[in-house]
């Protein structure tokens, strides 16, 4: 069910190519080891693109059971996947932290350069916390795309969110249609995929497949494999965040980045 489709449907005004039905953006957060050992091999076999959002936060520096090495991250890049920026310390954003964002972004950029990975152009908001003042910093830094979660339209604990509507959503505030975690099964997955039509795009936000340090965002390997096989059998086009440039011009954005969010919240009575 897509409660906003009737009141918010508009043409994809800034698409370079028409947005096809069944277009899915696949993202993975937090540098989890299973991104390299489970996700990447399966995605390569199926011919899917994806963005892996890298942070050195949590126990990244010491725990190489649960987190990738930079050599493994470089391996993802070598396999054709996008490496995105998730801030050096996984620093959740609020107004008081905006002044630290440039340093946090540069920390990951520098590590990418050290390992022969291009400077990221895609960003995932840590903890899915967003704040208006960060948008100018992201744009100045050269970030073209920013993926957020299901908030503030829905509660933090919600599994399902909304479609990304090119020409309506700001390209630095791309919402997630689904955030797999315990309680997110095939029913919720199909609900997220239902957004991928009528010029809209379904963005999926995975963490570990499986997860190590953070069980509250765990997806079992078997379930993840079922999700990916469903995409493959269903003929979905699965891309990385950077590949949105085929369909959307990120240089053009709504004058008020938060207007659509407020409209959706109003429609939900939030």
C-alpha angles and dihedrals in degrees: 000000000000107000095185100049096093098047100036106033111130134155118272089255097182101040117134089199124018111270105246125218114259094035111154129182112208119205135175124196137206107024093269117182093235089064088073099033102039113011103043098050091050094045091050091051091051095043095241128152123219144169121234111202109212129209133163090210128115111027095330095126097056110017109076092161092070102023134055125249118235087251089060091047089052087050090058089053091048089054090057101260122135120251111212134189120255095167125267096265101025087252112189110224128241134145094273093054100048091096089061096050097089091055091047093051093045091052091064093039091056093050090049092052091049089057099043096258120136119250106272120253095186126072134192117205107239111242086001089271112149132190130180097232093062095064095076091048092051093048093048090050091057098255108150101179132035124189121203133177134250096290141130092023090051134024119275092250094054116118097203129052136165141293124272105244111200110220091023105054118060109247090236091052103051109163126224119240092199138012108193115216136127107326093029108113137154092293091058091042092055090047089055092048091052088074091066098092144074093042094312128118131218113223116195123202114203129176121183119357081211107007124215117186097022111049092174089075096039123138116189114238092237092053092046090053090051090051093051094046089052090054090048096047091044094056097243120166105231118196144166122255092255089058090068084085087081089067109021134046104223091196089072117068140158115279090234108041093192100045094092091048091054091048091053092047089052091051088053094045092242 
